[in-house]
Amino acid sequence: MPTSTSTPTPTLPVTTGPVVQPGEDGYEAARRGYNLSVVHHPVVVFSVADVEDVVTAVRYAAEHALPVAVQATGHGPTAPADGAVLVNTARMNTIEVDPATRTARFGAGVRSGDLVHAAAEHGLAPLNGSAPAVGAVSYHLGGGIGMLSRQFGYAADHVRAMDVVTADGQLRHVTAQQEPDLFWALRGAGKGRFGIVVAMEIDLHPVTRLHGGGMHFSAETTAEVLHTYSAWAATAPEQMGSSVLLMHMPDVDGVPAELRGRFLSHLRFAYTGSPDEGERLVRPFRDLAPLTDTVAEMPYSDVGTIHNEPTTPVAFHARNSILDTLNTDAVDTLLSHAGPDAGAPYLVELRHLGGALARPSTMPNALSRRDGQFCLYSGSAVANADEIAPLHSALGRLHYAMAPWGTGGVCLNFLAGPDVTDEQLRSAYLPTDLARLTRINREIDPTNTFRINHSRTLGR
Ligand SMILES: Cc1cc2nc3c(=O)[nH]c(=O)nc-3n(C[C@H](O)[C@H](O)[C@H](O)COP(=O)(O)OP(=O)(O)OC[C@H]3O[C@@H](n4cnc5c(N)ncnc54)[C@H](O)[C@@H]3O)c2cc1C
């Protein structure tokens, strides 16, 4: 007769990829992602190698009435997977490109940069974002504001099909014809909800080159750069993607000596039009005497070098809002909070929206709220827990001050970290779309198995 009263660990199923529990080798690595501000404490991690593993993980969760959470790279967590079955998809990294149909099909663990390189071999490009290291599936599920998006729209607008394992453990092929409700909902609201997307098929675009790069400017030039940018962006063509970063560069190895420890602005450009026109378009900024200037012809496969974002895992806390306009008053207010003399404990970035991002998708999806001209993103890496509250107060003051120019919406994909609220998530959608999402979510996931990722946003 057993004498112990502790609950026995349920027998774990046999899978191709490893399955680990707390205290076992590999658990730390399997639960950890890029953004360390969210720490997952799952009861078990399935590092799935194939679709069968995903089905097994979801059925295991259902048998034991456990919630399911998903992680590819950990660039965008918004809630800890505590007490959950965590499905780590990093091993599902196959990519197939079909140049005849201009499509790519890729697995749940594929990173954006690998997709860019696979497509480039065929003279094609996905609508990837700025960072090669982010997961391509989740990037598309959250909308996907890409370097080419002013010209082509949200990445989610160009998803053709998905294979999805839902809470009942079934593998469904989801297209506009088959499962139209789920197809609509996943594209814009599918991060960690409705099921696990095991494979995605997207349109590719015949883009092989860019006139692009970046320019750094000194602290003294910041105001002139931002005012020039606000006037310039108002007439920039849709083939021009751009953004501007304001930050105090860290004084560390790896940052070029001439930029280290200084407050800088960094303007980024990605233009698909002719080199001559590209040169003409960036001229107003060249005239402001940048400290660095990498704007030139480049193969599209080098697009990740434009923002050149760091890849070392950090605990990052951030906040964003969408602005309707960036007029003179908005620029001055932004400078007073985040300019060179403000001593802000965070970086800010403005990404130019509009163009095709403001138009409805030809294949409607859950992201039909498309107002606004700029995404104002702000945040910082945090080394100590006592920095978090002051950082959030400062971020709150910035976004409150910028609210007169805001739409009330957010850039969904840039919401990450433990402080994301249901209210922020809801503001990404139109109220009618939220009601439809809730209905579909109840039908597809009656047990609310995918409840970890802010299921309250959908009233669950
Ligand atoms: C440095 C940096 C640059 C970025 N640049 C851009 C940009 O230019 N444009 C843009 O739009 N976004 C950008 N993002 C945001 C990024 O696209 C999102 O955070 C995205 O969700 C990250 O996906 P991931 O798989 O890398 O992260 P993860 O943290 O692994 O996943 C994020 C969420 O997606 C869900 N998820 C992951 N895989 C699946 C799946 N297979 N099925 C269902 N749900 C899943 C999970 O629930 C998880 O909560 C950037 C983020 C960072 C950190």
The ligand as a Gaussian input file, in Angstrom:
#p B3LYP/6-31G(d) Opt

LIG

0 1
 C       12.833000      43.398000     -31.320000
 C       11.410000      43.209000     -31.799000
 C       11.041000      43.711000     -33.039000
 C        9.733000      43.557000     -33.498000
 N        9.372000      44.075000     -34.714000
 C        8.103000      43.950000     -35.148000
 C        7.689000      44.510000     -36.383000
 O        8.479000      45.118000     -37.097000
 N        6.386000      44.394000     -36.744000
 C        5.473000      43.708000     -35.961000
 O        4.306000      43.591000     -36.356000
 N        5.848000      43.151000     -34.805000
 C        7.121000      43.269000     -34.372000
 N        7.480000      42.739000     -33.169000
 C        6.467000      42.049000     -32.367000
 C        6.428000      40.549000     -32.691000
 O        6.069000      40.352000     -34.037000
 C        5.384000      39.878000     -31.801000
 O        5.723000      40.055000     -30.452000
 C        5.235000      38.402000     -32.095000
 O        4.061000      37.940000     -31.477000
 C        6.421000      37.613000     -31.597000
 O        6.234000      36.264000     -31.892000
 P        7.249000      35.177000     -31.328000
 O        6.824000      33.870000     -31.812000
 O        8.612000      35.636000     -31.675000
 O        7.074000      35.335000     -29.756000
 P        6.391000      34.376000     -28.692000
 O        6.527000      35.124000     -27.399000
 O        6.947000      33.020000     -28.748000
 O        4.875000      34.344000     -29.111000
 C        4.064000      35.481000     -28.897000
 C        2.629000      35.019000     -28.622000
 O        2.139000      34.392000     -29.789000
 C        1.491000      33.168000     -29.468000
 N        1.949000      32.142000     -30.385000
 C        3.232000      31.837000     -30.714000
 N        3.247000      30.833000     -31.608000
 C        1.970000      30.493000     -31.831000
 C        1.333000      29.511000     -32.643000
 N        2.036000      28.677000     -33.410000
 N       -0.023000      29.422000     -32.635000
 C       -0.778000      30.265000     -31.862000
 N       -0.221000      31.199000     -31.065000
 C        1.131000      31.324000     -31.060000
 C        1.814000      32.836000     -28.041000
 O        0.632000      32.718000     -27.319000
 C        2.602000      34.005000     -27.501000
 O        1.967000      34.567000     -26.411000
 C        8.781000      42.882000     -32.689000
 C        9.147000      42.383000     -31.425000
 C       10.444000      42.555000     -30.984000
 C       10.817000      42.033000     -29.623000

